[in-house]
Amino acid sequence: MKVTVKLFASFRTGRFDIETVDYPAGTTVADVADRLELPQSELGIMLVNSRHVKAGHVLIEGDTLALFPLLGGG
Amino acid sequence: MSAFQVFLKEHADGDLLAWEHQLEASRRFGLTIAETEEAILGNGLLPARYQRNRQTISLSGQQELFRSQVAVIGCGGLGGYIIEELARLGVGRIIAIDPDVFEEHNLNRQLFSSPANLGQAKVEAALTRINEINPAVTLVPVQAAFSPENGAELLFGSQVVVDALDTIQVRIELADVCRSMNVPLVHGAIGGWYGHVTTQFPDDDTLQTIYRSWKSGKGVEQSLGNPSFTPALVASLEVAEVCKLLLGQGTPLRGRQLMIDLFSMEMHVINIQGGNRETA
C-alpha cells in the first residue's frame, strides 16, 4: 500500500520533506518511524489525514502521515 | 477639577503626557509611578511612552492592559523576551516565576543575562530590567519552581498565564492548573531552528493533545540546543496572543497550533482537535 509521509523540522535532516512510500499492509505509524530511524522518544505530533493519532495507529492505502518532533525547550 | 487634573491639563500635549511630567506629577501629588499612570489613563490621557501603540491599541485598551496581571512561568530564553515585551506594551502587573540563577550557557539567548549577573536569580534580573525600561509596571519576582502544589497561589489574580518553561512535565502540570483555575494559557516551546505556539482556553485540553506521545524526558531541544533567534520569535508570538486575550480582540490560536521551521522558513497551522483545518 502507498502512504505519503511528510516530515517536519529536525526530522527532515538527512531524510526528506515528503515522499510516497510502499509499505506492507498492517504498517503502523511506529513502524514508519522505525524504518526512518526516528527515535520513538522524539515523536511529537503525529497526524494521519490531518487527524491526531498515536504511534500504534495502523495505516491504510492512500493515507498521508505527518510527523513532527517533540519540542519542549524554553 | 482637582489639582491633579489641573496639572494634567496644563502639561498635556494633546492627549499625551510626557514622562518628565508623569514623574513630576508623581512627586508633587505623592503617588507612585504606577498610581500616576493609572490616574493619567483614567483622565483620558496617554503616557507619551505608549504613543506608538496607538491605532494598534486604543486608549481604553491601554488602560485595560495597565489594569491586567499576567503570570510568566519561566524567565529564561522565552521568558526574558516575554517579560520585556509585556512591560513595554504596558501590562500593569507581571508575576515572574523561576527558581534558577543565570549560568554561562544562558548568555547566547536569555535577554536579561549578562557576564556581570552570572549567579544572580533570573527573577531579580527581570525586576532590575523592568524597573529600568518601564517603572510604571509592577514586576513581582518569585524565585520558586512552579508545581501543582504552589500553582494556584502563584497564578491567583492573573488574567492570562504564559508558558515559558523548559520541561514538558511541568508544562502539562501548568496546563492542568490553568484549566482548574479557569484561566487561559499561552504556550510556546522551542528547540534549534524550530518552535510552536498555541493558546489553551480553560475548556480545552490542548497541551494534553500536543504532548500525548510524551512519556518522559526532554524533546529534541536536548540535542539541538537553542540559538538566539528562536526564543525571540516564539516569545513575540506568545505576547501577541496575550495582548489579544487581554483586549478581547483578534483571533487567538485556540484549537490551532502554529508550527515554526526557521531552517526551511516554513510555518504551518495544524488543527489540534483533529479536524480538517490542518494545512501541513
Boltz contact constraints between the chains, C-beta under 6 A:
constraints:
  - contact:
      token1: [A, 9]
      token2: [B, 194]
      max_distance: 6.0
  - contact:
      token1: [A, 9]
      token2: [B, 261]
      max_distance: 6.0
  - contact:
      token1: [A, 10]
      token2: [B, 220]
      max_distance: 6.0
  - contact:
      token1: [A, 42]
      token2: [B, 220]
      max_distance: 6.0
  - contact:
      token1: [A, 43]
      token2: [B, 213]
      max_distance: 6.0
  - contact:
      token1: [A, 50]
      token2: [B, 276]
      max_distance: 6.0
  - contact:
      token1: [A, 50]
      token2: [B, 278]
      max_distance: 6.0
  - contact:
      token1: [A, 51]
      token2: [B, 274]
      max_distance: 6.0
  - contact:
      token1: [A, 52]
      token2: [B, 274]
      max_distance: 6.0
  - contact:
      token1: [A, 66]
      token2: [B, 280]
      max_distance: 6.0
  - contact:
      token1: [A, 69]
      token2: [B, 220]
      max_distance: 6.0
  - contact:
      token1: [A, 70]
      token2: [B, 219]
      max_distance: 6.0
  - contact:
      token1: [A, 71]
      token2: [B, 189]
      max_distance: 6.0
  - contact:
      token1: [A, 71]
      token2: [B, 191]
      max_distance: 6.0
  - contact:
      token1: [A, 71]
      token2: [B, 196]
      max_distance: 6.0
  - contact:
      token1: [A, 71]
      token2: [B, 219]
      max_distance: 6.0
  - contact:
      token1: [A, 72]
      token2: [B, 168]
      max_distance: 6.0
  - contact:
      token1: [A, 72]
      token2: [B, 189]
      max_distance: 6.0
  - contact:
      token1: [A, 72]
      token2: [B, 218]
      max_distance: 6.0
  - contact:
      token1: [A, 72]
      token2: [B, 219]
      max_distance: 6.0
  - contact:
      token1: [A, 73]
      token2: [B, 166]
      max_distance: 6.0
  - contact:
      token1: [A, 73]
      token2: [B, 190]
      max_distance: 6.0
  - contact:
      token1: [A, 73]
      token2: [B, 191]
      max_distance: 6.0
  - contact:
      token1: [A, 73]
      token2: [B, 221]
      max_distance: 6.0
  - contact:
      token1: [A, 73]
      token2: [B, 226]
      max_distance: 6.0
  - contact:
      token1: [A, 74]
      token2: [B, 74]
      max_distance: 6.0
  - contact:
      token1: [A, 74]
      token2: [B, 76]
      max_distance: 6.0
  - contact:
      token1: [A, 74]
      token2: [B, 77]
      max_distance: 6.0
  - contact:
      token1: [A, 74]
      token2: [B, 78]
      max_distance: 6.0
  - contact:
      token1: [A, 74]
      token2: [B, 164]
      max_distance: 6.0
  - contact:
      token1: [A, 74]
      token2: [B, 165]
      max_distance: 6.0
  - contact:
      token1: [A, 74]
      token2: [B, 166]
      max_distance: 6.0
